[in-house]
């Protein structure tokens, strides 16, 4: 049974893996046997230590995904450093908060560029390789706002609804080519992304009261779903968006 989830010999590319959810995913994939490439802006020293502690090879690619300029280089450097590529975790993401009536074009474009445009074009670049090699796993990081509207985060809601859309589109185009494209939709997780919410006593209380599990999620909570979607255990899954949300959507 455990061999179904074994990632030995596989290489995973995780965008934004220096902290938060990407770090938790990188660690879980390494503990399941994968070598890890992290692409992002900050030095991923902590993540590197976690991956090496799991006995896996680690590669860092410095890249700012606010444009698609680094996309080709990320793939080239990942393969040069790790030898191959089998798994892409499209995790890098940002959020801007303001009422819809005040929302600026900059806050719209910045979020869409990182969360949706770069995620699509990285999936395209990696997907071309996966199709040529006969398979691979792409896991996009969606959100509760892939299903719901939320408040005060118009570009984020648009980007994450868009992520759900391109997950289904790419799955439809590539399932027959051996490439699995799926998404994980985290609930409310305690990372920098939700710092403002958790700092607001009223919002924080309201959110917590709605989570059936009775706590905010931790980055380690996504590890199981990530390993599952990266492994042979999910070979017949295409276009699924799996909530890991403490029951938020069930309520
Ligand atoms: P986080 O702690 O703020 O981490 C965001 C990550 O994205 C960082 O590693 C950062 O890289 C990377 N990133 C941001 N802008 C980038 C850019 N221009 N180029 C390259 N990398 C960039 O947030 P998180 O909560 O872990 O978020 C990870 C993903 O989960 C995002 O897609 C987010 O929307 C999604 N998500 C989060 C929650 C939640 O409750 N926290 C819920 C649902 C979905 P550097 O460290 O290099 O700056």
py3Dmol code that shows the C-alpha trace and the ligand (Angstrom):
import py3Dmol

protein = """\
ATOM      1  CA  UNK A   1       0.000   0.000   0.000  1.00  0.00           C
ATOM      2  CA  UNK A   2       2.697   2.514   0.977  1.00  0.00           C
ATOM      3  CA  UNK A   3       4.433   2.140  -2.424  1.00  0.00           C
ATOM      4  CA  UNK A   4       1.395   3.823  -4.026  1.00  0.00           C
ATOM      5  CA  UNK A   5       2.437   7.044  -2.303  1.00  0.00           C
ATOM      6  CA  UNK A   6       6.191   6.599  -2.703  1.00  0.00           C
ATOM      7  CA  UNK A   7       7.845   9.513  -4.531  1.00  0.00           C
ATOM      8  CA  UNK A   8      11.377   8.069  -4.625  1.00  0.00           C
ATOM      9  CA  UNK A   9      13.181   9.030  -7.825  1.00  0.00           C
ATOM     10  CA  UNK A  10      10.742  11.884  -8.530  1.00  0.00           C
ATOM     11  CA  UNK A  11      11.575  15.596  -8.633  1.00  0.00           C
ATOM     12  CA  UNK A  12       9.066  18.217  -7.477  1.00  0.00           C
ATOM     13  CA  UNK A  13       9.184  21.922  -8.377  1.00  0.00           C
ATOM     14  CA  UNK A  14       7.444  24.066  -5.732  1.00  0.00           C
ATOM     15  CA  UNK A  15       6.927  27.779  -6.397  1.00  0.00           C
ATOM     16  CA  UNK A  16       7.015  29.962  -3.291  1.00  0.00           C
ATOM     17  CA  UNK A  17       8.417  27.133  -1.201  1.00  0.00           C
ATOM     18  CA  UNK A  18      10.479  29.252   1.183  1.00  0.00           C
ATOM     19  CA  UNK A  19       7.706  29.604   3.784  1.00  0.00           C
ATOM     20  CA  UNK A  20       4.038  29.020   4.520  1.00  0.00           C
ATOM     21  CA  UNK A  21       2.066  26.368   2.672  1.00  0.00           C
ATOM     22  CA  UNK A  22       4.705  25.831  -0.028  1.00  0.00           C
ATOM     23  CA  UNK A  23       7.246  24.979   2.640  1.00  0.00           C
ATOM     24  CA  UNK A  24       4.891  22.463   4.259  1.00  0.00           C
ATOM     25  CA  UNK A  25       4.256  20.851   0.873  1.00  0.00           C
ATOM     26  CA  UNK A  26       7.973  20.751  -0.008  1.00  0.00           C
ATOM     27  CA  UNK A  27       8.723  19.047   3.277  1.00  0.00           C
ATOM     28  CA  UNK A  28       5.964  16.452   2.861  1.00  0.00           C
ATOM     29  CA  UNK A  29       7.054  15.620  -0.696  1.00  0.00           C
ATOM     30  CA  UNK A  30      10.671  15.210   0.454  1.00  0.00           C
ATOM     31  CA  UNK A  31       9.586  12.963   3.316  1.00  0.00           C
ATOM     32  CA  UNK A  32       7.698  10.849   0.745  1.00  0.00           C
ATOM     33  CA  UNK A  33      10.948  10.476  -1.229  1.00  0.00           C
ATOM     34  CA  UNK A  34      10.995  13.323  -3.781  1.00  0.00           C
ATOM     35  CA  UNK A  35      13.902  15.625  -4.508  1.00  0.00           C
ATOM     36  CA  UNK A  36      12.758  19.256  -4.348  1.00  0.00           C
ATOM     37  CA  UNK A  37      13.349  22.417  -6.380  1.00  0.00           C
ATOM     38  CA  UNK A  38      12.037  25.649  -4.840  1.00  0.00           C
ATOM     39  CA  UNK A  39      11.468  28.685  -7.071  1.00  0.00           C
ATOM     40  CA  UNK A  40      10.873  32.045  -5.399  1.00  0.00           C
ATOM     41  CA  UNK A  41      12.327  35.355  -4.345  1.00  0.00           C
ATOM     42  CA  UNK A  42      13.518  34.720  -0.784  1.00  0.00           C
ATOM     43  CA  UNK A  43      16.394  32.378   0.094  1.00  0.00           C
ATOM     44  CA  UNK A  44      14.699  29.110   1.048  1.00  0.00           C
ATOM     45  CA  UNK A  45      17.276  28.175   3.714  1.00  0.00           C
ATOM     46  CA  UNK A  46      14.753  26.719   6.169  1.00  0.00           C
ATOM     47  CA  UNK A  47      13.086  24.620   3.475  1.00  0.00           C
ATOM     48  CA  UNK A  48      16.469  23.430   2.227  1.00  0.00           C
ATOM     49  CA  UNK A  49      17.323  22.220   5.748  1.00  0.00           C
ATOM     50  CA  UNK A  50      13.996  20.342   5.944  1.00  0.00           C
ATOM     51  CA  UNK A  51      14.488  18.661   2.564  1.00  0.00           C
ATOM     52  CA  UNK A  52      18.083  17.700   3.355  1.00  0.00           C
ATOM     53  CA  UNK A  53      17.003  16.362   6.776  1.00  0.00           C
ATOM     54  CA  UNK A  54      14.670  14.028   4.865  1.00  0.00           C
ATOM     55  CA  UNK A  55      17.717  12.831   2.922  1.00  0.00           C
ATOM     56  CA  UNK A  56      16.667  14.400  -0.369  1.00  0.00           C
ATOM     57  CA  UNK A  57      18.462  16.560  -2.949  1.00  0.00           C
ATOM     58  CA  UNK A  58      17.555  20.275  -2.914  1.00  0.00           C
ATOM     59  CA  UNK A  59      17.819  22.954  -5.612  1.00  0.00           C
ATOM     60  CA  UNK A  60      16.926  26.642  -5.311  1.00  0.00           C
ATOM     61  CA  UNK A  61      15.971  28.812  -8.298  1.00  0.00           C
ATOM     62  CA  UNK A  62      15.701  32.559  -7.682  1.00  0.00           C
ATOM     63  CA  UNK A  63      12.709  33.893  -9.582  1.00  0.00           C
ATOM     64  CA  UNK A  64      10.170  36.712  -9.353  1.00  0.00           C
ATOM     65  CA  UNK A  65       6.891  35.392 -10.724  1.00  0.00           C
ATOM     66  CA  UNK A  66       5.246  38.814 -10.918  1.00  0.00           C
ATOM     67  CA  UNK A  67       6.021  38.430 -14.638  1.00  0.00           C
ATOM     68  CA  UNK A  68       6.335  35.333 -16.800  1.00  0.00           C
ATOM     69  CA  UNK A  69       9.900  36.300 -17.780  1.00  0.00           C
ATOM     70  CA  UNK A  70      11.541  33.656 -15.515  1.00  0.00           C
ATOM     71  CA  UNK A  71       9.261  30.765 -16.527  1.00  0.00           C
ATOM     72  CA  UNK A  72      11.560  29.153 -19.110  1.00  0.00           C
ATOM     73  CA  UNK A  73      14.630  29.645 -16.921  1.00  0.00           C
ATOM     74  CA  UNK A  74      12.927  28.047 -13.899  1.00  0.00           C
ATOM     75  CA  UNK A  75      12.272  24.871 -15.871  1.00  0.00           C
ATOM     76  CA  UNK A  76      15.792  24.840 -17.355  1.00  0.00           C
ATOM     77  CA  UNK A  77      17.501  25.422 -13.985  1.00  0.00           C
ATOM     78  CA  UNK A  78      15.286  22.865 -12.249  1.00  0.00           C
ATOM     79  CA  UNK A  79      16.232  20.188 -14.761  1.00  0.00           C
ATOM     80  CA  UNK A  80      19.901  21.213 -14.800  1.00  0.00           C
ATOM     81  CA  UNK A  81      20.049  21.022 -10.992  1.00  0.00           C
ATOM     82  CA  UNK A  82      17.840  18.033 -10.293  1.00  0.00           C
ATOM     83  CA  UNK A  83      18.106  16.009 -13.488  1.00  0.00           C
ATOM     84  CA  UNK A  84      14.404  15.732 -14.274  1.00  0.00           C
ATOM     85  CA  UNK A  85      10.953  17.061 -13.371  1.00  0.00           C
ATOM     86  CA  UNK A  86       7.880  15.016 -12.428  1.00  0.00           C
ATOM     87  CA  UNK A  87       5.730  17.225 -10.209  1.00  0.00           C
ATOM     88  CA  UNK A  88       4.819  20.934 -10.300  1.00  0.00           C
ATOM     89  CA  UNK A  89       3.250  22.640  -7.289  1.00  0.00           C
ATOM     90  CA  UNK A  90       1.930  26.017  -8.452  1.00  0.00           C
ATOM     91  CA  UNK A  91       1.862  27.578  -4.980  1.00  0.00           C
ATOM     92  CA  UNK A  92       3.310  31.129  -5.159  1.00  0.00           C
ATOM     93  CA  UNK A  93       0.580  33.624  -4.406  1.00  0.00           C
ATOM     94  CA  UNK A  94      -0.232  37.045  -3.006  1.00  0.00           C
ATOM     95  CA  UNK A  95      -3.358  38.793  -1.730  1.00  0.00           C
ATOM     96  CA  UNK A  96      -4.485  42.440  -1.519  1.00  0.00           C
ATOM     97  CA  UNK A  97      -7.360  43.534   0.677  1.00  0.00           C
ATOM     98  CA  UNK A  98      -9.677  46.520   0.055  1.00  0.00           C
ATOM     99  CA  UNK A  99     -13.398  47.076  -0.409  1.00  0.00           C
ATOM    100  CA  UNK A 100     -14.533  46.472  -3.999  1.00  0.00           C
ATOM    101  CA  UNK A 101     -15.536  50.154  -4.362  1.00  0.00           C
ATOM    102  CA  UNK A 102     -11.959  51.257  -3.580  1.00  0.00           C
ATOM    103  CA  UNK A 103     -10.010  48.486  -5.300  1.00  0.00           C
ATOM    104  CA  UNK A 104      -7.139  49.730  -7.511  1.00  0.00           C
ATOM    105  CA  UNK A 105      -5.994  48.545 -10.912  1.00  0.00           C
ATOM    106  CA  UNK A 106      -2.544  47.852  -9.436  1.00  0.00           C
ATOM    107  CA  UNK A 107      -3.969  45.552  -6.766  1.00  0.00           C
ATOM    108  CA  UNK A 108      -5.952  43.823  -9.496  1.00  0.00           C
ATOM    109  CA  UNK A 109      -2.995  43.343 -11.880  1.00  0.00           C
ATOM    110  CA  UNK A 110      -0.392  42.407  -9.243  1.00  0.00           C
ATOM    111  CA  UNK A 111      -2.495  39.569  -7.866  1.00  0.00           C
ATOM    112  CA  UNK A 112      -3.700  38.248 -11.218  1.00  0.00           C
ATOM    113  CA  UNK A 113      -0.138  38.295 -12.590  1.00  0.00           C
ATOM    114  CA  UNK A 114       1.358  36.147  -9.806  1.00  0.00           C
ATOM    115  CA  UNK A 115      -1.583  33.948  -8.874  1.00  0.00           C
ATOM    116  CA  UNK A 116      -3.063  33.233 -12.296  1.00  0.00           C
ATOM    117  CA  UNK A 117      -0.935  34.348 -15.248  1.00  0.00           C
ATOM    118  CA  UNK A 118       2.407  33.002 -14.000  1.00  0.00           C
ATOM    119  CA  UNK A 119       0.732  29.837 -12.723  1.00  0.00           C
ATOM    120  CA  UNK A 120      -0.759  29.172 -16.153  1.00  0.00           C
ATOM    121  CA  UNK A 121       2.419  29.840 -18.116  1.00  0.00           C
ATOM    122  CA  UNK A 122       4.536  27.768 -15.732  1.00  0.00           C
ATOM    123  CA  UNK A 123       2.031  24.922 -16.093  1.00  0.00           C
ATOM    124  CA  UNK A 124       2.290  25.369 -19.869  1.00  0.00           C
ATOM    125  CA  UNK A 125       6.118  25.180 -19.840  1.00  0.00           C
ATOM    126  CA  UNK A 126       6.197  22.204 -17.473  1.00  0.00           C
ATOM    127  CA  UNK A 127       3.219  20.578 -19.206  1.00  0.00           C
ATOM    128  CA  UNK A 128       5.044  20.570 -22.550  1.00  0.00           C
ATOM    129  CA  UNK A 129       7.837  18.570 -20.918  1.00  0.00           C
ATOM    130  CA  UNK A 130       5.433  16.241 -19.127  1.00  0.00           C
ATOM    131  CA  UNK A 131       3.607  15.523 -22.400  1.00  0.00           C
ATOM    132  CA  UNK A 132       6.941  14.826 -24.143  1.00  0.00           C
ATOM    133  CA  UNK A 133       8.050  12.451 -21.360  1.00  0.00           C
ATOM    134  CA  UNK A 134       4.666  10.732 -21.200  1.00  0.00           C
ATOM    135  CA  UNK A 135       3.467  11.949 -17.811  1.00  0.00           C
ATOM    136  CA  UNK A 136       3.691  14.189 -14.779  1.00  0.00           C
ATOM    137  CA  UNK A 137       1.660  15.728 -11.989  1.00  0.00           C
ATOM    138  CA  UNK A 138       0.567  19.358 -11.771  1.00  0.00           C
ATOM    139  CA  UNK A 139      -0.995  20.552  -8.524  1.00  0.00           C
ATOM    140  CA  UNK A 140      -2.378  24.075  -8.397  1.00  0.00           C
ATOM    141  CA  UNK A 141      -3.055  25.756  -5.067  1.00  0.00           C
ATOM    142  CA  UNK A 142      -6.630  27.022  -5.171  1.00  0.00           C
ATOM    143  CA  UNK A 143      -8.619  28.473  -2.235  1.00  0.00           C
ATOM    144  CA  UNK A 144     -12.012  28.602  -0.585  1.00  0.00           C
ATOM    145  CA  UNK A 145     -12.439  31.544  -2.978  1.00  0.00           C
ATOM    146  CA  UNK A 146     -12.334  29.073  -5.866  1.00  0.00           C
ATOM    147  CA  UNK A 147     -15.838  28.170  -4.573  1.00  0.00           C
ATOM    148  CA  UNK A 148     -16.996  31.265  -2.684  1.00  0.00           C
ATOM    149  CA  UNK A 149     -16.838  35.034  -3.154  1.00  0.00           C
ATOM    150  CA  UNK A 150     -15.352  36.205   0.115  1.00  0.00           C
ATOM    151  CA  UNK A 151     -15.156  39.935   0.873  1.00  0.00           C
ATOM    152  CA  UNK A 152     -12.557  42.676   0.238  1.00  0.00           C
ATOM    153  CA  UNK A 153     -10.351  40.503  -2.023  1.00  0.00           C
ATOM    154  CA  UNK A 154     -11.706  40.950  -5.581  1.00  0.00           C
ATOM    155  CA  UNK A 155      -8.526  40.124  -7.510  1.00  0.00           C
ATOM    156  CA  UNK A 156      -7.732  37.212  -5.219  1.00  0.00           C
ATOM    157  CA  UNK A 157     -11.228  35.734  -5.667  1.00  0.00           C
ATOM    158  CA  UNK A 158     -10.906  36.201  -9.444  1.00  0.00           C
ATOM    159  CA  UNK A 159      -7.451  34.596  -9.494  1.00  0.00           C
ATOM    160  CA  UNK A 160      -8.498  31.588  -7.439  1.00  0.00           C
ATOM    161  CA  UNK A 161     -11.709  31.066  -9.404  1.00  0.00           C
ATOM    162  CA  UNK A 162      -9.455  31.291 -12.460  1.00  0.00           C
ATOM    163  CA  UNK A 163      -7.138  28.650 -10.983  1.00  0.00           C
ATOM    164  CA  UNK A 164     -10.130  26.310 -10.654  1.00  0.00           C
ATOM    165  CA  UNK A 165     -10.984  27.006 -14.297  1.00  0.00           C
ATOM    166  CA  UNK A 166      -7.509  26.358 -15.705  1.00  0.00           C
ATOM    167  CA  UNK A 167      -7.165  23.254 -13.526  1.00  0.00           C
ATOM    168  CA  UNK A 168     -10.235  21.807 -15.261  1.00  0.00           C
ATOM    169  CA  UNK A 169      -9.170  23.045 -18.700  1.00  0.00           C
ATOM    170  CA  UNK A 170      -5.639  21.617 -18.480  1.00  0.00           C
ATOM    171  CA  UNK A 171      -6.998  18.354 -17.059  1.00  0.00           C
ATOM    172  CA  UNK A 172      -9.378  18.092 -19.996  1.00  0.00           C
ATOM    173  CA  UNK A 173      -6.608  18.712 -22.546  1.00  0.00           C
ATOM    174  CA  UNK A 174      -3.850  16.631 -20.917  1.00  0.00           C
ATOM    175  CA  UNK A 175      -5.511  13.693 -19.119  1.00  0.00           C
ATOM    176  CA  UNK A 176      -5.193  11.608 -22.285  1.00  0.00           C
ATOM    177  CA  UNK A 177      -1.467  12.418 -22.423  1.00  0.00           C
ATOM    178  CA  UNK A 178      -0.687  10.988 -18.983  1.00  0.00           C
ATOM    179  CA  UNK A 179      -0.540  14.341 -17.226  1.00  0.00           C
ATOM    180  CA  UNK A 180      -2.635  14.765 -14.081  1.00  0.00           C
ATOM    181  CA  UNK A 181      -3.742  18.310 -13.313  1.00  0.00           C
ATOM    182  CA  UNK A 182      -5.552  18.794 -10.001  1.00  0.00           C
ATOM    183  CA  UNK A 183      -5.779  21.396  -7.261  1.00  0.00           C
ATOM    184  CA  UNK A 184      -5.765  21.637  -3.493  1.00  0.00           C
ATOM    185  CA  UNK A 185      -8.069  24.256  -1.978  1.00  0.00           C
ATOM    186  CA  UNK A 186      -6.738  25.158   1.471  1.00  0.00           C
ATOM    187  CA  UNK A 187      -9.137  26.586   4.025  1.00  0.00           C
ATOM    188  CA  UNK A 188      -8.072  29.298   6.447  1.00  0.00           C
ATOM    189  CA  UNK A 189      -4.422  28.588   7.230  1.00  0.00           C
ATOM    190  CA  UNK A 190      -2.109  30.342   9.690  1.00  0.00           C
ATOM    191  CA  UNK A 191       0.486  31.873   7.325  1.00  0.00           C
ATOM    192  CA  UNK A 192       1.601  35.386   6.292  1.00  0.00           C
ATOM    193  CA  UNK A 193      -1.286  35.378   3.759  1.00  0.00           C
ATOM    194  CA  UNK A 194      -3.870  35.525   6.576  1.00  0.00           C
ATOM    195  CA  UNK A 195      -1.898  37.661   9.044  1.00  0.00           C
ATOM    196  CA  UNK A 196      -4.251  40.652   8.654  1.00  0.00           C
ATOM    197  CA  UNK A 197      -7.320  38.488   9.261  1.00  0.00           C
ATOM    198  CA  UNK A 198      -5.860  36.886  12.357  1.00  0.00           C
ATOM    199  CA  UNK A 199      -4.786  40.315  13.668  1.00  0.00           C
ATOM    200  CA  UNK A 200      -8.401  41.565  13.483  1.00  0.00           C
ATOM    201  CA  UNK A 201     -10.066  40.156  16.624  1.00  0.00           C
ATOM    202  CA  UNK A 202     -13.610  40.241  15.185  1.00  0.00           C
ATOM    203  CA  UNK A 203     -12.709  38.682  11.796  1.00  0.00           C
ATOM    204  CA  UNK A 204     -10.489  36.138  13.488  1.00  0.00           C
ATOM    205  CA  UNK A 205     -13.272  35.100  15.900  1.00  0.00           C
ATOM    206  CA  UNK A 206     -15.871  34.922  13.107  1.00  0.00           C
ATOM    207  CA  UNK A 207     -13.654  32.748  10.916  1.00  0.00           C
ATOM    208  CA  UNK A 208     -12.663  30.408  13.709  1.00  0.00           C
ATOM    209  CA  UNK A 209     -16.285  29.983  14.771  1.00  0.00           C
ATOM    210  CA  UNK A 210     -17.129  28.770  11.230  1.00  0.00           C
ATOM    211  CA  UNK A 211     -14.375  26.152  11.018  1.00  0.00           C
ATOM    212  CA  UNK A 212     -15.841  22.821  12.155  1.00  0.00           C
ATOM    213  CA  UNK A 213     -12.356  21.517  13.076  1.00  0.00           C
ATOM    214  CA  UNK A 214     -12.132  24.406  15.573  1.00  0.00           C
ATOM    215  CA  UNK A 215      -8.691  25.640  14.556  1.00  0.00           C
ATOM    216  CA  UNK A 216      -6.847  27.425  11.749  1.00  0.00           C
ATOM    217  CA  UNK A 217      -4.971  25.087   9.409  1.00  0.00           C
ATOM    218  CA  UNK A 218      -1.197  24.657   9.561  1.00  0.00           C
ATOM    219  CA  UNK A 219       1.117  24.222   6.576  1.00  0.00           C
ATOM    220  CA  UNK A 220       1.667  20.589   7.582  1.00  0.00           C
ATOM    221  CA  UNK A 221      -2.067  19.954   7.068  1.00  0.00           C
ATOM    222  CA  UNK A 222      -1.655  20.051   3.265  1.00  0.00           C
ATOM    223  CA  UNK A 223       1.096  17.441   3.129  1.00  0.00           C
ATOM    224  CA  UNK A 224      -1.134  14.395   2.807  1.00  0.00           C
ATOM    225  CA  UNK A 225      -3.201  15.788  -0.064  1.00  0.00           C
ATOM    226  CA  UNK A 226      -0.046  16.982  -1.848  1.00  0.00           C
ATOM    227  CA  UNK A 227       1.658  13.578  -1.591  1.00  0.00           C
ATOM    228  CA  UNK A 228      -1.535  11.867  -2.743  1.00  0.00           C
ATOM    229  CA  UNK A 229      -1.932  14.109  -5.820  1.00  0.00           C
ATOM    230  CA  UNK A 230       1.800  13.829  -6.610  1.00  0.00           C
ATOM    231  CA  UNK A 231       1.825  10.038  -6.399  1.00  0.00           C
ATOM    232  CA  UNK A 232       0.616   7.065  -8.415  1.00  0.00           C
ATOM    233  CA  UNK A 233      -2.295   6.776  -5.949  1.00  0.00           C
ATOM    234  CA  UNK A 234      -4.074   9.553  -7.889  1.00  0.00           C
ATOM    235  CA  UNK A 235      -3.285   8.430 -11.439  1.00  0.00           C
ATOM    236  CA  UNK A 236      -6.991   8.397 -12.447  1.00  0.00           C
ATOM    237  CA  UNK A 237      -7.752  11.811 -10.896  1.00  0.00           C
ATOM    238  CA  UNK A 238      -8.020  14.716 -13.313  1.00  0.00           C
ATOM    239  CA  UNK A 239      -9.410  18.192 -12.703  1.00  0.00           C
ATOM    240  CA  UNK A 240     -10.319  17.633  -9.041  1.00  0.00           C
ATOM    241  CA  UNK A 241     -10.176  20.492  -6.566  1.00  0.00           C
ATOM    242  CA  UNK A 242      -9.710  18.967  -3.132  1.00  0.00           C
ATOM    243  CA  UNK A 243     -10.647  21.131  -0.145  1.00  0.00           C
ATOM    244  CA  UNK A 244      -8.383  20.783   2.891  1.00  0.00           C
ATOM    245  CA  UNK A 245     -10.331  23.176   5.047  1.00  0.00           C
ATOM    246  CA  UNK A 246     -11.203  21.765   8.452  1.00  0.00           C
ATOM    247  CA  UNK A 247     -14.766  21.349   7.164  1.00  0.00           C
ATOM    248  CA  UNK A 248     -15.317  25.015   6.166  1.00  0.00           C
ATOM    249  CA  UNK A 249     -17.183  24.200   2.937  1.00  0.00           C
ATOM    250  CA  UNK A 250     -19.242  21.494   4.583  1.00  0.00           C
ATOM    251  CA  UNK A 251     -20.859  23.963   6.959  1.00  0.00           C
TER     252      UNK A 251
END
"""
ligand_1 = """\
48
LIG
P 2.702 33.141 2.229
O 3.191 32.577 3.519
O 2.500 34.607 2.097
O 3.686 32.610 1.088
C 3.530 33.038 -0.227
C 4.612 32.415 -1.087
O 4.450 32.906 -2.416
C 6.002 32.788 -0.610
O 6.827 31.655 -0.569
C 6.481 33.768 -1.673
O 7.818 33.603 -2.006
C 5.692 33.348 -2.892
N 5.564 34.501 -3.786
C 4.792 35.600 -3.641
N 5.012 36.462 -4.634
C 5.935 35.888 -5.455
C 6.594 36.293 -6.632
N 6.346 37.485 -7.213
N 7.498 35.466 -7.191
C 7.790 34.270 -6.611
N 7.203 33.839 -5.471
C 6.304 34.646 -4.901
O 1.300 32.534 1.852
P 0.709 31.055 1.891
O -0.482 31.106 2.747
O 1.763 30.061 2.175
O 0.217 30.955 0.384
C 0.629 29.944 -0.497
C -0.477 29.703 -1.503
O -1.628 29.196 -0.817
C -0.942 30.962 -2.233
O -1.254 30.658 -3.568
C -2.191 31.337 -1.465
O -3.079 32.100 -2.233
C -2.750 29.975 -1.165
N -3.738 29.913 -0.086
C -3.449 30.319 1.163
C -4.423 30.217 2.148
C -4.198 30.620 3.592
O -5.151 30.656 4.353
N -2.982 30.936 3.989
C -5.676 29.711 1.844
C -5.934 29.313 0.547
C -4.954 29.412 -0.402
P 9.028 34.343 -1.221
O 9.065 33.737 0.138
O 10.195 33.998 -2.043
O 8.674 35.798 -1.164
"""
view = py3Dmol.view(width=600, height=400)
view.addModel(protein, "pdb")
view.setStyle({"model": 0}, {"cartoon": {"style": "trace"}})
view.addModel(ligand_1, "xyz")
view.setStyle({"model": 1}, {"stick": {}})
view.zoomTo()
view.show()
